[in-house]
């Protein structure tokens, strides 16, 4: 891990903790497992102010390209739950892939338990789109 731990912007961290508390009732076992792992990783995350947030860290609305150990490559955008849209490759931070990537940075390798089994993903590109504004007003 490039920075030694997950890095999250302060307001996004608070928002993520809030939606993780609300989403603790996910009916899908694999989703529950991913959210539990993300919650554990948040305990040691480095929380920073917006101006100190590295540009290559995956956060809300980041576009991310990942390559799997099996050779597939995918570009997707990690979004808050209400903005998810599979047709546009927008995945919720509460889905296993979103939970796996959030807080990691470009060139990091992530090992995660997905519905199809454990996979190793290499993050090959992170592009920042518009960050969340007015996080306190977001609907989950």
C-alpha positions in Angstrom: 0.0 0.0 0.0 1.6 3.2 -1.2 0.7 5.4 1.8 0.7 2.6 4.5 -3.0 2.8 5.2 -6.2 3.9 3.6 -6.5 7.7 3.2 -9.8 9.4 3.5 -10.9 13.0 3.4 -12.5 14.0 6.7 -16.0 14.8 5.5 -16.1 11.7 3.3 -14.9 9.6 6.2 -17.8 10.8 8.4 -20.3 10.2 5.6 -18.9 6.8 4.9 -19.1 5.8 8.5 -22.7 7.0 8.6 -23.8 5.0 5.6 -21.9 1.9 6.8 -23.9 2.1 10.0 -27.2 2.4 8.1 -26.3 -0.4 5.6 -25.4 -3.0 8.3 -28.6 -4.8 7.3 -27.5 -5.8 3.8 -29.2 -9.0 2.9 -26.4 -10.3 0.7 -23.8 -12.2 2.7 -20.9 -11.2 0.4 -21.9 -7.5 0.6 -22.0 -7.8 4.4 -18.6 -9.4 4.4 -17.1 -6.6 2.3 -18.7 -3.8 4.4 -17.3 -5.5 7.6 -13.8 -5.6 6.0 -14.1 -1.9 5.0 -15.2 -1.0 8.5 -12.2 -2.7 9.9 -9.8 -0.9 7.5 -11.4 2.4 8.4 -10.2 1.9 12.0 -6.6 2.4 10.9 -7.3 4.9 8.1 -5.4 8.2 7.9 -8.0 11.0 7.9 -7.0 14.2 6.2 -8.4 17.6 5.4 -9.5 18.3 1.8 -6.3 20.3 1.0 -4.1 17.5 2.2 -5.9 14.8 0.2 -3.5 13.1 -2.4 -4.8 13.2 -5.9 -4.2 9.6 -6.6 -6.4 8.2 -3.7 -9.8 6.7 -4.6 -12.6 8.6 -3.0 -16.2 9.4 -3.9 -16.6 9.9 -7.6 -13.1 8.8 -8.5 -12.7 7.0 -11.9 -10.5 4.0 -11.4 -8.9 1.5 -13.8 -8.2 -1.9 -12.3 -6.5 -5.0 -13.7 -7.2 -8.4 -12.2 -4.8 -11.2 -11.7 -6.8 -13.1 -14.3 -6.2 -10.4 -16.9 -9.4 -8.5 -17.2 -9.3 -4.7 -17.1 -12.1 -2.4 -16.1 -12.6 1.3 -15.6 -15.4 2.3 -13.2 -16.4 5.2 -11.0 -16.9 4.7 -7.2 -20.0 6.7 -6.1 -22.3 7.1 -3.2 -25.2 4.5 -3.1 -27.9 6.7 -4.6 -25.7 7.5 -7.7 -24.9 3.9 -8.7 -25.6 3.0 -12.3 -24.2 -0.3 -13.7 -24.8 0.8 -17.3 -22.5 3.7 -16.8 -20.0 1.7 -14.7 -20.8 3.7 -11.6 -20.5 1.4 -8.6 -21.6 2.1 -5.0 -19.0 2.2 -2.3 -21.3 -0.3 -0.5 -20.8 -2.9 -3.2 -17.9 -5.4 -2.8 -15.8 -3.7 -5.6 -16.5 -0.2 -4.3 -15.7 -1.2 -0.7 -12.5 -2.9 -1.9 -11.1 0.1 -3.7 -12.1 3.0 -1.5 -9.2 4.8 0.1 -6.5 2.9 -1.9 -4.2 4.7 -4.3 -2.8 4.4 -7.8 -0.4 1.5 -8.2 -1.8 -0.2 -5.0 -2.7 -3.9 -5.2 -5.9 -4.9 -3.4 -6.7 -8.5 -2.3 -10.5 -8.8 -1.6 -13.2 -11.5 -1.3 -15.6 -11.0 -4.1 -18.8 -13.0 -4.9 -16.7 -15.0 -7.4 -13.9 -15.6 -4.9 -10.8 -13.9 -3.7 -9.1 -11.7 -6.3 -6.0 -9.5 -6.5 -6.6 -6.2 -8.3 -3.9 -3.8 -9.4 -5.0 -0.1 -9.5 -3.5 1.3 -12.7 -5.2 4.7 -12.9 -7.1 7.1 -10.6 -8.8 10.2 -12.0 -10.6 12.7 -9.7 -14.0 13.8 -10.8 -16.1 16.3 -8.8 -15.9 15.4 -5.1 -19.0 15.2 -3.0 -20.4 18.6 -1.9 -22.8 19.1 0.9 -22.3 15.5 2.1 -24.5 16.1 5.1 -27.5 16.5 2.7 -27.0 13.4 0.7 -29.6 10.7 0.6 -28.5 7.2 1.1 
